[in-house]
Amino acid sequence: MWQKTANVNMEDGNILTLSEEIGARLREQRTANGLTQDQVAEKLGVSKRTQGNYESGASDAPAAYLSVVGRELGFDVPYILNGVRSTLGSDALDPTEDSIIKKYRSIPEDDQKTIRRLLDAMAVMEARGLN
C-alpha cells in the first residue's frame, strides 16, 4: 500500500518523508530561479502560507499547481517529483545533446569529474584562442 510518509531520503541526518523531499526540491527550484515564496505565490495565485506548506512538505502540491510551475516558471517538474533532472526543458536540447547528457549521467562519478575537467580545460583553451 502507498504511504505518503514513506521514508525516502535524509537531510542533515533527518529522514525525510516523500512530501518533504518533494517540497525541498520545489524550494530548491524556487531559490535557483531567484524567486521568493511571495513572488511564486503571487504568480501562481496561491497564498504565501500555501506555498510555504508545499515547500515544507506539510501539504502536497496538486498536479494543476505543478503544471503551472513548470509552464509559467520553467521549473523542472520531473525533478521536483522524483529527483531525476529532465534534460529537456524550456531551453530544449537537441537529440544529440540530450543523448550526451543521458550517457554522462550513466557513468561513475569519477568519470564524470574527468569529463568536467576536460571540458573546463577545453573552454579555457578556447577563451585564450588556442583551439
Phi, psi and omega in degrees: 000140180291133176238121179302328185262025178301135179286123185231343186200167177234140176225123182053037179082357179259139177282129180263145171281166177302317179299320179292322179295315177297317179299319179297320179289327175296315177298318178301316180295320180296311182291325177297333178267008176067032182249148174269166175300320179300315181296315180295314180302316180295315181296329185258358176073032175239165178283160177299323179298317178297315178301315179298321178295321177297316184288331180274345183087006178291330177227148176274132177288129180288161181303320180299319178297312181297325177298316180291321178303317179290314184287314186274326185250352178075018178292149179276090186297317176303322177295315179303317185283320187232002177079006178253120182292139175277137178270347179247119180221211183295331176253061189313138175276152174283167185303325179293315179297317179300317179297318179298315181295318179297319178294317179303316182292341183271352183261161181299153182305319180299320178291324176297318179298319179298316179296319179297319178297318178299313180297320177299315179297318179295322179294321177296315180298319180296317181297329181271359180074028182265001179264000000 
